[in-house]
Amino acid sequence: MRTRTPIRDTEGESNLFARRVFVAIAIITAVFMLLIGNLYHLQVEEHTELQTRSNDNRIKLLPLAPNRGLIYDRNGVLLAENIPIFSLDVIPEEIDDLDQTIAELQQILTIDDDDLEQFRRNLKGQRRFNNVTLLDNLNEQQVATFATHQHRFPGVSIEARLVRHYPYDDLLTHVVGYVAKINRRDVERLKQDGELANYAASRTIGKLGIEKYYESELHGEVGYQRVEVNNRGRAVRTLSTEAPTPGQDVVLELDIELQKKATEILGDRRGSIILMDAKTGGLLAMASTPSYNANWFVNGISVKRYQSLLRSKDSPLLNRATQGGYPPASTIKPHIGLLGLEEGTITPTSRIWDPGWFEIKGVDRRYRDWLSWGHGWVNINSAIAESCDTFYYDLALKLGVDKISGFMTQFGFGEKTGIDIHEEIPALMPSRGWKRARYNQPWYAGETLSVGIGQSYWTATPMQLIAATAAIANEGEQVIPRLLRGFGNITDLDPAEPGYKRPVVISDNNHWQVIKDAMQDVNMGAKGSARRAFEDAPYSSAGKTGTAQVVNLGEDEEYVAEEIAEQYRDNAMYVGYAPADDPQVVIAVAMENVIGGGGSVAAPAAREMLDSWYQRYQLVTDEGLANADD
């Protein structure tokens, strides 16, 4: 039986097809609408953000280092400058065999192990198309030698840049200081201060002296260059440049000729000479010897050289003017004499008999005067002029250490002077409480006697001594020592205002004159301890000598400098001012371990220094010193 073929449902099939087409169109429309919506989101809603991200991938900001400000002395002499140097740079991307290239370079140039090690450290983290320095500070011969062989070394080139240079080498290191490469500690400090971005293109930073103290003014503001880069980060086009702002020039109170003279006077001896304007506190000279070449640190000092500085018995790294703690010895007798007058313990006419020694009742020991047969009858004037120890043993015992310590603190002993460099110590002004806290021991009367002549635990820096002496010269007005004269062009300089501390107030102003008359007799009196040094000087002056013991001697021991080791010899000290009737300059001299004392060594050095000042600055103004050559 044959099966009948069913009749096709054409209408149903048409409806099914239509439904499928509708669904497909709906899906396509939905997808298309989704694409349109996403395109709107990207092109309209996210336009700004995506454009920024696109530019960030295409445009880079390259920092530009500012030129560091220059440093001048008060007469416009350049003390710190920026000079071009040449370095040997390598672009690793352009070199097929870097090790072979370095080996060949070593055959024509001297490349030591330290330079090579530093180069390999610098390679790490650098893009291969960036310059990496192999040798710094090439001399003319090295530049010429490489130039003749440059064709053999693709990817190696000579590059020029500015670096700091100190034309006076070691003469000003303890004043001007130096810059050196930025290290990890510098980075951390800059981060904390919010200044790291400003050093994005800088290699060095101030490490010492003026360079460190006025770093923010000297450094300047970083600039930027907008460049277009390719997908590998290489700059292909400069779009715009924002020039860096150079640092400010700094003008110091220092006179380079007087600085040279101070260093010449000190010679090979360890010590310090400071010359200061009595009216403003401006430092005309601040020498500390021995010193070292500041240029050694600019491009990185070698380990061997730095270790030699650290191990040197002469401690050249120490700024003796502000960090040298010396027993002030007899240089503080005017101050203690002033305290005696102020307390009423003595009067200008009070006298004692000096047999050459002093005894404390109940103590079986004699404290000797420097003059073994004594000075006879002495008062405050002759005790200062002739530097009588016995008078001050007696006065110190009557005053007591507590009064001495409290009064000397008013003159700045035991605290920093505030000079505008960071390298300063407060030294030590001892007291009964200090000894108990430090050693858990009581204070003894014999120690008070030693304090009365500037010995025992008492230490002071030459900077403290000159500031305290200036306070006497100015009858209580205390100026803060400073190196800065001002910022900017020396021809239209806006001078720095002098800084002042709280004045030393005395109940009877006549006491100032008593002390100043005695100090004048030190230099100009018939028996003054510095009379020989200042004989026939063309100006009047006042001062005080001092000889500080480095080691204690027994009661019956005799000091013979020639027979003891150098490091145990006395220190020679001197403080003073000139002219005596209208002080314009103050001076402090400290010389370590010399044969002789304050009167025979330090006072002649002060005379020589003041003579140089007098020759250069015979004219004075209300604002301070004026150069005689002007």
GUVOMI-564349 format. One record per residue: y, x negated, z of N, C-alpha, C in turn. Coordinates in steps of 0.2 Angstrom, whole numbers, plus 2048, in hexadecimal, padded with zeros to 3 digits. Atoms other than C-alpha are relative to their C-alpha. Layout:
N
YXZYXZYXZ ...
% end
This chain:
630
7FA7FC8008008008008067FC800 7FA8058018117F87FB805802805 7FB7FF7FB81E7F58088078017FD 7FA7FF80382F7FC8048067FB803 7FB8057FE83E7F0805806804802 7FB7FC7FE84B7F78108077FE7FD 7F980080485D7FA8098047FC805 7FB8047FD86A7ED80E806804803 7FA7FD7FD8787F281A8067FC7FF 7FB8048028867EB811806801805 7FB7FE7FC8937F481C8007FC807 8018037FA88B7ED82C8027F87FF 7FF80780188B7DB8258077FF7FF 7F980180189D7DD820804800807 7FD8007F98A27E28327FE7FA804 8028067FC8987D48398047F97FE 7FC8068028A07C782E808800802 7F97FF7FE8B17CE8328017FE807 7FF8017F98AE7CD8448007F8801 8008088008A97BA8428067FD7FE 7FA8038038B87B6838805801805 7FB7FF7FB8C37BE8457FF7FC806 8018057FB8BB7B48538027F97FF 7FE8078038BD7A48498077FF800 7F98008008CF7A8846803800807 7FD8007F98D27AC8587FF7F9803 8018067FD8CA79C85D8057FA7FD 7FC8058048D4792850807801803 7F97FF7FE8E479A8558017FE807 7FF8027F98E17978688017F8800 8008078008DD7858648077FD7FE 7F98028038ED783859805801805 7FB7FF7FC8F778B8668007FB806 8018057FB8F077F8738037FA7FE 7FD8068038F5771868808800800 7F97FF8009067788658037FF807 7FD8007F990977A8788007F9803 8008077FD90376887C8057FC7FC 7FB80380490E76286E807801803 7F97FE7FD91D76B8768017FD807 8008037F99187648878027F97FF 7FF8078019187528808077FF7FD 7FA802803927753875806803803 7FA7FD7FC93275E8808007FF807 8008007F892D75F8927FF7F9802 8018077FE92774D8938037FB7FC 7FD8058049327458878047FA803 7FC8067FC93D73B8937FB7FB803 8048047FC92F73489D7FC7FC7FB 80480480592472F88D8057FB7FC 7FC8058039337278858017FA804 7FF8057FB93771D8947F97FB800 8068048009247188957FF7FC7F9 8018048079247138828057FA800 7FB8058009347098847FE7FA805 8028057FB92D7008947FA7FC7FC 80580480391E6FB8898027FC7FA 7FD8038069296F587B8067FB802 7FA8047FF9396EE8847FF7FD807 8008047FA9396E18928077FD802 7FA8037FD9476DB89E7FE7F9802 8018077FE9476C889F8067FE804 7FB8027FB9516C18AE8037FA7FD 7FD80680295E6B48AA8037FD807 7FE8037FA9626A78B88087FF800 7F98028009756A58BD8017F9801 7FE8077FE97D6948BE802800807 7FF8017F997E68E8D08087FE800 7F98027FF99068C8D78007F9802 7FF8077FF99767A8D88027FF807 7FE8017F999B6728E98057FA7FF 7FA8058019AC6678EA8027FE807 7FD8027FA9B465D8F8807803800 7F97FD7FF9C66628FE8057FE7FA 7FB8038059CE6578F07FD8027F9 8037FE8069C365F8E27FB7FB7FD 8058058029B66518E17F9804800 8077FC8009A56588DB7FB7FD804 8058027FB9986578E87F98027FE 8067FD80398A6628E08018037FA 7FF7FE8079896658CE7F98037FD 8067FE80497D66D8C18007FC7F9 8008048069776618B37FA8027FC 8057FF80596C6638A47FA7FB801 80680480095A65C8A57FC8027FB 8057FE80594C65B8997F9800803 8067FF7FD93B66189D7FB8007FA 80580080692B65F8927FC807802 8037FA7FF9246718907FA8017FB 8067FF8049136778898008077FF 8027FA80190F6878807F88017FE 8078008008FC6898837FD8037F9 8027FC8058FA6968758007FC7F9 8008048078FF6898677FD7FA800 8038078008F467B86D7F8802800 8077FE8008E267B8687FC7FD805 8048047FA8DB66E8758067FE805 7FB8017FB8E766E8847FE7F9804 8028067FD8DD66088D8017FA7FC 7FF8058058DD65587E8087FE7FF 7F98008018F065887B8037FC806 7FD8037FA8F465388D7FD7F8801 8028078008E964388C8047FC7FB 7FC8048058F263E87C8087FF803 7F98017FD9036418858007FB805 8008057FB8FE6368938007F97FE 8008068038FC6288878077FE7FE 7F980180290F629883805801805 7FC7FE7FA9166308937FC7FF806 8038017FA91362D8A57FF807803 8017F97FD90B63D8AC7FB7FE806 8048027FA90563A8BE7FC806802 8057FB7FE8F86448C7804806803 7FC7FA7FD90564F8D18038047FB 7FE7FC80590D6548C17FB8047FD 8057FC8038FD6598B97FD805804 8027FB7FC8F76628C8805806800 7FB7FB80090766C8C98008047F9 8007FD8079066708B67FA805800 8067FC8008F46778B8801806805 7FE7FA7FB8FA6828C78048057FC 7FB7FC8049086888BC7FD8047FA 8047FC8068FC68D8AE7FD806802 8047FA7FD8F369A8B9805806800 7FC7FA8008FA6AB8B68058007FB 7FB8008059056A68A87FD8037F9 8027FE8079046AE8968007FA7FC 8018068048FE6A28898067FE7FC 7FA80180490E6A487F8067FE804 7FB8027FB91969F88E8017F9800 8008077FF92068E8907FE7FE807 8028037F991968489F8027F9800 7FD8077FF9216748A57FB7FB802 8058057FE9166658A58047FA803 7FC8067FD9246578A9807803801 7F97FE7FF93565A8B18047FA800 7FB8058009446508B07FF7F97FC 8028058049406458A28067FB7FF 7FA80580194B6358A08017FF7F8 7FE80180795363088F7FA7FD7FC 80580480394562488B7FA8047FF 8057FC80193863188E8018057FA 7FE7FB80594163E8838007FC7F9 8008038069436318757F97FE7FE 80780180293162C8767FC8067FE 8047FA80292A63D8758038037F9 7FE7FE8069366418677FD7FD7FA 80380480592F63485C7F88027FE 8077FE80091D63B85F7FF808800 8007F980092264E85F7FB8037FB 8037FC80691A65284E7F8800802 8078017FE90964D8567FE806805 8027FB7FA90A65B8648038077FE 7FE7FA80190C66C85D7FF804807 8007FC7FA91067886C8037FC806 7FD8047FB91866A8768087FF7FE 7F980180292B6698778057FE806 7FB8027FB93A662880805806801 7FB7FA7FE9456708898057FD805 7FA8027FC95666E891801806805 7FE7FB7FB95B6778A18057FD805 7FB8037FB9686758AF7FC800807 8028017F996366E8C08057FE805 7FB8037FB96C66A8D08007F8800 8008077FF9726588D28057FE805 7FC8027FB97A64F8E08037F97FF 7FE8068029856418DA8007FA805 8008057FA9866388EB7FA7FF803 8068017FD9746388EE7FF801807 8027FF7F8971635901806801804 7F98007FC984635906801807803 7FE7F97FD9856489097FA805801 8067FC7FF97364E90B801804806 8007FD7FA97665391D806805801 7FA7FB80098665D9187FF8057FB 8017FC8069836649077F9803800 8067FE8009716659097FD7FF7F9 8038018079666688F97FD8077FF 8047FA80295D6768EF7F97FD7FE 80780280294A6758EC7FC8067FD 8037FA80393D6808E47FE805805 8027FB7FB93A6918EB7F9801801 8078007FE92B6928F57FE807803 8037FA7FE9206A08FD805803806 7FC7FD7FA92B6A190D8078027FD 7F97FE80393B6A29027FF8077FD 8017F98039336B18F97FF805805 8017FB7FB92E6BA909807802803 7F97FE7FD9406B89108048047FB 7FC7FC8059486BE9007FE8077FF 8027F980093D6CD900803804806 7FE7FD7FA9426D19128088017FF 7F87FF8019556CF90D8018047FA 7FE7FC8069536D98FD8037FC7FA 7FD8058059586CA8F27FB7FD7FB 8058038049486C68E98028017F9 7FF7FE80794D6CF8D98067FB7FD 7FA80480295D6C48D87FE7F97FF 8028078019526B48D87FA8007FA 8067FF8059466BB8C98007FA7FB 80080680594C6AC8BE8027FA803 7FE8067FD95069F8CB7FA7FC802 8068057FD9456908CF8017FD806 7FE8047F994F6898DE804804804 7FC7FC7FB95768F8ED8037FB805 7FE8057FB9626868FB7FC7FF805 8048017FA95867E9088037FD806 7FD8047FB964674912808800800 7F98018009766729178048067FD 7FC7FB80498467B90D7FC8047FB 8047FD80597867F8FF7FC806803 8037FA7FD96E68A90B804805804 7FB7FB7FC97C6919168048057FB 7FC7FC8059866979077FC8027FA 8047FF80697769B8FC8028067FC 7FE7FA80397C6AD8F88067FF7FC 7FA80180498D6A78F27FF7FB7FA 8018058059876988E87FB8027FB 8057FE8049786A18E08038047FA 7FE7FC8059816AE8D67FB8067FF 8037FA80297A6BE8CE7FC7FF7FA 80480080696B6BF8C28028047FB 7FF7FC80596D6C58B17FA8027FC 8067FD8039616CE8A58018007F8 80080080795C6CD8937FB8057FE 8057FB8039546DD88A7FD7FD7FA 8048038069476D787E7FB8057FE 8057FC80293B6E08737FA7FC7FF 8068047FF9296DA8757FB8047FB 8067FD8049196DD86A7FB802805 8057FE7FB9096E38717FC7FB804 8038057FC9046D28788067FD805 7FA8027FB9156D18828047FA7FD 7FC80580291D6C48778078037FD 7F97FE8029306C68748017FF7F9 7FF8008079346CA8628078017FE 7F97FE8029466D0863804801806 7FB7FF7FB9556CF86F8048067FF 7FC7FA80095D6E0872807800803 7F98007FD96B6DD87E7FF7FA806 8008057FB9706D088B806802805 7FC8007FB9786D289C8017F9803 8008077FD97F6C18A1800800807 8008017F997C6BA8B28077FF803 7F98027FD98B6B88BE7FF7FA804 8018067FD98D6A68C3802800807 7FF8017F998D6A18D58087FE801 7F98027FE99E69E8DE8007F8802 7FF8077FF9A468C8DF802800808 7FE8017F99A66858F18047FA801 7FC8067FF9B367A8F78007FE808 8018027F99B06709078077FD803 7FB8047FD9BC6699147FF7F8800 8028078009B36589128047FC7FB 7FD8058049BC64990B7FB7FB7FE 8058048029B063F9018017F9801 7FF8077FE9B962F9047FF7FE807 8018017F89B96319177F9800801 8078008009A76369157FC7F97FF 8038078029A362590C8027FB806 7FE8057FA9AD61C91A7FC801806 8047FF7FA9A36249287F97FD7FF 8068028019936209208007F87FF 7FF80780099960E91C8007FD807 7FF8037FA99E60B92E7F9801804 8068007FD98D6119347FB7FB7FE 8048058039846069287F8802801 8087FF7FF97160492C7FF803807 8017FE7F997460A93E7FE808800 8017F97FF96D61B944806803803 7FB7FD7FC97B6279498048057FB 7FC7FB8039896339448077FE801 7F88007FF99C6339418028077FD 7FD7FA8029A5643940808800801 7F98008009B864593C8028077FE 7FF7F98019BF65693E808802801 7F97FD8009D065F93B801803807 7FF7FD7F99D666394D803807800 7FD7FA8009E06729487FB8067FD 8047FB8049D367B93C7F97FF801 8088017FF9C26749417FD7FD7F9 8038028079C066E92E7FD7F9801 8038077FF9B465F92E8027FC7FA 7FE8048059BB6519247FB7FB7FE 8058048019AC6469267FA802805 8057FF7FC99B64992D7FA7FC7FE 80580580298F63A92B7FA800805 8068017FC97D6389317FC7FB7FD 80480580397362992E7FA7FE804 8018008079676259287FF8077FD 8017FA80496663291A7FB7FF7FB 80580080595C63590B8038047FA 7FD7FD80695F63A8F97FE8077FF 8017F880096164D8F77FD8017F9 8037FF80795C64B8E47F8800800 80780080094A6488E97FD806801 8037F97FF94765A8EE8028057FB 7FE7FB80594F6638DF7FA8027FC 8067FF8049406618D47F9800804 8068017FC93365F8E27FF7F9802 8018077FD9316508ED7F87FE800 8078018009206478EC7FE7FF808 8038007FA9156488FB8017F9804 8008077FD9156358FE8077FF802 7F98017FE9286348FE802804806 7FE7FC7FA92A64390A7FC7FE806 8038037FA91D63C9168037FA802 7FC8067FE92762C916806802804 7FA7FD7FC93663691C7FE802806 8037FD7FA92C63F9297FE7FA805 8038057FC92462F9308057FB802 7FB8057FE934624930802800807 7FE8007F993961E941807801801 7F97FF80094B62093C8028087FF 7FF7F98019496339398068027FC 7FA7FE80495463592A8018077FE 7FF7F9801950647929804804805 7FC7FD7FB95964A9398088007FF 7F880080096C64F9388027FF807 7FE8027FA972645946807803803 7FA7FD7FE98364D9467FF807803 8017F97FD97C65F94A7F9801804 8078007FE96A65B94F7FE7FB805 8028067FB96B64B959803802807 7FF7FE7F996A64F96B8017F9804 7FF8067FC972640975803801807 7FC7FF7FA97763E9878077FE7FF 7F980180198A6409868037FA803 7FD8057FD98D632992807801802 7F98007FE99F62E9978058047FC 7FB7FC8049A6638989802807803 7FE7F97FD9A66489948037FF806 7FC8017FA9AF6409A2807804800 7FA7FC8009BF64899D7FF807802 8027F97FE9B765999E7FF801807 8028007F99B06569AF8067FF804 7FA8017FC9C064F9B5805806800 7FC7FA8019C965F9AE7FD805805 8037FC7FB9BC6699B98027FF807 7FE8027F99C065F9C8807802802 7F97FE7FF9D36629C6800808801 8007F97FF9D06759C37FD803806 8037FE7FA9C56779D28047FE806 7FD8037FA9D166D9DD7FC7FB804 8048057FD9C46619E18037F9800 7FC8068009CF6539DC8078027FD 7F97FF8029E26529D88017FA7FB 7FE8068049EB6469CB8007FA804 7FF8067FC9EE63A9DA7FA7FE804 8068017FC9DD63B9E27FD7F97FF 8038068029D562A9E47FA7FF805 8068037FC9C46229EA8007F97FF 8018078009BF6119ED7F97FF7FC 8068018049B260A9E07FE7F9801 8038077FF9A85FB9E67FB7FE7FB 80580180599D5FC9D77FA804800 8067FC7FF9906089DD802806805 7FF7FA7FC98F6199E67F9802803 8067FE7FC9836209F3801807802 8017F97FD97D6319F87FE7FF807 8028017F997C633A0B7F9803801 8077FF7FF96A633A107FC7FE7FB 80480280596462CA008007F8800 80180780095E61AA008007FD7F9 7FF8028079656169EE8077FF7FF 7F980180297560F9E78008027F8 7FF7FE80797B6179D68067FB7FE 7FC8058029836099CD8068027FB 7FA7FF8059946099C37FE7FB7FB 8028058069936009B28047FA802 7FD8067FE99F5F39BA7FE7FE807 8038017FA9955EB9C78047FF806 7FB8027FA9A45E59D2805806801 7FC7FA7FF9AC5F69D08078007FE 7FA7FF8039BD5FC9CB806800806 7FB8007FB9C65FC9DC802808801 7FD7F97FF9D160B9E08018047F9 8007FD8069CF6189D2802807801 7FE7F98009D76299CE7FD8037FA 8037FC8069D36369C08027FC7FA 7FD8038069DE62C9B47FC7FA7FE 8048068009D661B9B77F98017FF 8077FF8019C56229B87FE8027F9 8017FF8079C66299A78017FA7FB 7FE8058049CF61B99F7FB7FA801 8058057FF9C360E9A77F9802800 8077FD8009B46199A77FC7FE806 8038027FA9B16179B97FA805802 8067FC7FE99F61E9BD801802807 8007FE7F99A261E9D0804806802 7FC7FA7FF9B062A9CF7FD8067FF 8037FA8029A66369C67F9802803 8057FF7FB9976349D1802804806 7FD7FC7FB9A263A9DF8028077FE 7FD7F98029AA6489D67FA8047FE 8057FC80199A64E9CF7FC803806 8037FE7FA99264F9E0804805803 7FB7FB7FC9A16599E78008067FC 8007FA8049A16659D87F9804800 8077FD80198E6689D77FE8027F9 8037FF80798366B9C88028077FD 7FF7FA80298667D9C78078017FD 7F980080299967C9C58017FC7F9 80080480699766E9B87FD8037FA 8037FD80598B6779AE8048067FD 7FC7FB8029956879AE8067FF7FC 7FA8028049A567F9A97FF7FD7F9 80280380799D67499B7FE8057FB 8027FB8049966849948068037FC 7FA7FE8039A86899908027FC7FA 7FE8058069AA67A9857FB8007FB 8057FF80599A67F97B7FA7FB801 8068047FF98E6739837FA804801 8067FC7FF97C67A9828008067FB 8007FB8069806859738027FE7FA 7FE8028069836849618078017FF 7F980080199468095B8028067FB 7FF7FB80599368D94C8027FD7FA 7FE80380799668093E7FC8047FB 8037FD80699168792D7FB7FD7FD 80780280298067F92B7FB802805 8057FE7FC9706859327FD7FB805 8038067FD96A6749388047FE806 7FD8027FA97167494A7FC802806 8037FF7FA96A67395B805801806 7FB7FF7FB97267996B8007FB805 8018067FB96C6699757FF803807 8027FE7F996B66B9888067FF805 7FC8007FA97766F9967FC802806 8057FF7FB96C66D9A5804804806 7FE7FC7FA96E6789B57FA800805 8057FF7FB96567B9C57FB8057FE 8057FB80295D68B9BE7FC7FE7FA 8048038059586829AE7FB7FC802 8058047FE94F6759B77FA804803 8057FC7FC9466829C27FB8037FA 8047FC80594168C9B27FC7FB7FC 80380580593C67C9A87FB7FC803 8058057FD9336719B57FE803806 8017FD7FA93267D9C48017FB806 7FE8057FB93A66F9CE807802803 7F97FF7FE94A66F9D98057FB7FD 7FB80580295A6669D48027FC805 7FE8057FB95E6569DD8077FD7FF 7F980280096F64F9E18017FA7FC 80080680496B63F9D88018027F9 8007FE8079696499C88078027FE 7F97FE80197B6509CB8047FA7FE 7FC80680298263F9CB7FF7FD7F9 80280280797963B9BB8048047FB 7FD7FB80498064B9B38087FE800 7F88028009926459B98027FB7FC 7FE8058059916379AD7FD8017F9 8037FE80698964099F7F97FE7FE 80780280197763B9A27FB805802 8067FB7FD9676439AA7FE8047FA 8037FB8059616529A08058027FA 7FA7FD8049726559977FF7FC7F9 7FF8028079726539848058047FC 7FB7FD80597F6579778007FD7F9 8008028079816569658077FD7FE 7F980280299064C95D8048067FE 7FC7FA80299565D956803803806 7FE7FD7F99966649688067FC803 7FB8047FD9A065596E8068007FC 7F98008049AD656960803806801 7FD7FA7FF9AF668963803801807 7FE8007F99B16669768067FB801 7FA8058009BD6579738068047FD 7FB7FC8049C7662967803805805 7FD7FB7FB9C966F9758057FD805 7FB8037FC9D16629808077FE7FC 7FB8028049DC65C9728058067FF 7FC7FA8019E266E96F801804806 7FF7FD7F99E36729827FD806800 8047FA7FF9D667F9827FE8047FA 8027FC8069D66869717FA7FD7FC 8068038029C568496A7FF8027F8 8017FE8079C36839577F87FF7FE 8078018039B268594E7FF7FC7FB 8008048059AD6779447FD8037F9 8027FC8079AB67C9318007FB7FB 8008048069A76749218038037FA 7FD7FC8069AD682915808800800 7F97FF8019BF68190F8018077FC 7FF7F98039BD6909037FC8007FA 8047FF8069B56978F38058017FA 7FD8008079BA6968E18047FA7FE 7FD8068039C668B8D88057FD805 7FC8037FA9CE67E8E38088007FF 7F98008019DF6808DA803806803 7FD7FA7FD9E16928E07FB802806 8057FF7FB9D66918EF803804806 7FE7FC7FA9D669E8FD7FD7FD806 8038047FB9D369390C7FC804805 8047FC7FB9C66999198057FF807 7FD7FF7F99CE69F92A7FD7FC805 8038047FA9CB6939397FD805804 8037FC7FB9BF69A9458017FD807 7FE8027F99C369A9587FB803805 8047FD7FB9B869C967805802806 7FC7FE7FA9BE6A39788037F9803 7FD8067FD9CB69697F7FE7FE807 8018027F99C868C98E806801804 7FA7FE7FC9D469399B8007FC806 7FF8047FA9DB6879A8806803804 7FB7FD7FC9E568D9B78077FC800 7FA8048009F167F9B68007FC7FA 8008038079F66799A48017F9801 7FE8087FF9FC6689AC7F97FC800 8068038009EA6649AE7FD7FD7F9 8018028079E866399B8037F97FF 7FC8068029F565699A7FE7FA804 8028067FC9EE64B9A97FA7FD7FC 8068038039DD64A99F8027FD7F9 7FE8038079E664798E8047F9801 7FD8067FF9F16399967FA7FB802 8058057FE9E163199D7FC7FE7FA 8048018069D863298C8057FB7FB 7FB8048049E862A9847FF7F9803 8018067FD9E661C9907FA7FC7FF 8068038029D461998B8017FC7FA 7FF8048069DB61397A8067FC800 7FA8048009EC60D97E8027FD807 7FF8037F99EC6099917FE7F9801 8018077FF9EC5F79987F97FF801 8078017FF9DA5FA99E7FB8047FD 8047FB8039D46079937F97FD7FD 8078038039C160598D8007FF7F9 8008018079C660797B8077FC7FE 7F98038029D75FD97B7FF7FB7FB 8018068059D05EE9717FF8037F9 8017FD8079CA5FA9638068037FD 7FA7FC8029DB6039628067FC800 7FA8058009E65F49648048007FA 7FC8018069F55F49587FF8067FB 8017FA8059F06059508068037FE 7F97FD8029FE60D946801807802 8007F97FE9FB61D94E7FE800808 8027FF7F99F96239607F9804800 8067FD7FF9E86299667FD801807 8037FF7FA9DD62F9747F98017FF 8078008019CB62E9777FC7FF807 8048017FA9BC62B9837FA7FD7FD 8068048029AE61E9817FA803804 8067FE7FC99C6219877FB7FB7FE 80680480298C6169887FB804804 8057FC7FD97D62198A7F97FC801 8078037FF96D61A9927FB8047FD 8067FD80395D61D9887FA800805 8058007FB9526189968037FE807 7FD8017F99556189A97FE7F9802 8018077FD9576079B27FF801808 8018007F89516049C48067FE803 7FA8027FD95E6019D18027F9800 7FF80780095C5EE9D07FF7FD7F9 8028028079585ED9BD8077FF7FD 7FA8028049655E59B17FF8027F9 8017FE8079685EC9A08027FA7FB 7FE8058059685DE9927FD8027F9 8027FD8069685E69817FB7FB7FC 8038058049625D69787F87FF802 8078027FD9525D59837FB806800 8057FA80094B5E79807FF8037F9 8017FE8069445F09728068057FD 7FB7FD8039505F8966801808802 8007F97FF94B60A969802802808 7FE7FF7F994F60897C8077FD802 7F98027FF961601979804806801 7FB7FA7FF97060C97E8038027FA 7FC7FD8059796189738087FF801 7F88017FF98C6149708038077FE 7FD7F98029976249708077FF801 7F97FF8009A962896D8028067FE 7FC7FA8029B463796C8077FF801 7F98017FF9C66389698048047FB 7FC7FC8059D563F95F8067FC7FF 7FA8048029E56399578048057FC 7FC8047FB9F46399587FF803807 8017FD7F99F463B96B804805802 7FB7FB7FEA0464596C7FF8077FC 8017FA8049FF65195E7FA8007FC 8068018039ED65195A7FF8037F9 8017FD8069E96539487F87FF7FE 8078018019D764C9477FC7FE806 8048017FB9C964B9537FA7FC7FD 8058048029BB63E9527FA7FF805 8068017FC9A963C9597FC7FB7FD 80580680299E62C9577FA800805 8068027FD98C62A95C7FC7FB7FD 80480680398261A9597FA7FF804 8068007FD97061995E7FE7F9801 8048067FE96860A9678047FA7FD 7FC8068029765FD9648007FB806 7FE8057FC97A5ED96C808800802 7F97FE7FE98A5F1975801807803 7FF7F97FD99260197C8058047FC 7FB7FC80399F60E9788067FD7FE 7F98038019AE60397A7FF7FA7FB 8008068049A75F49707FD8027F9 8047FF80699D5FD9628038077FD 7FE7F98039A2610960807801800 7F88008009B560E9648027FD7FA 7FE8038069B76019567FE8047FA 8027FB8069AE60D94A8058057FF 7FB7FA8009B961B94F8077FE7FD 7F98038039C961094C8007FF7F9 8008018079C360B93B8008077FC 8007FA8039C061D937807803800 7F97FD8009D162393D8057FC7FC 7FC8048049D96159348008037F9 8017FD8069D261C9248038077FF 7FC7FA8009D862D9288077FF800 7F98018009E962792C8037FE7F9 7FE8028079EA61E91B8008067FB 8017FA8059E562E912804806802 7FC7FA7FE9EE63B91C8057FF805 7FB8027FB9FE635924805806800 7FC7FA800A066469207FC806803 8037FA7FDA0265692A8048067FF 7FD7F9800A066689297FE804805 8027FB7FBA056779347F98037FF 8077FE8019F567C92B7FB7FB801 8058067FF9ED66B92E8027FA7FC 7FF8078039EB65B9248028017F9 7FE8018079F46579147FF7F97FE 8018078039EF6499098067FC7FE 7FA8048019FB63B9098027FE7F9 7FF8018079F86398F68038067FD 7FE7FB8049FE64A8F2808800800 
% end
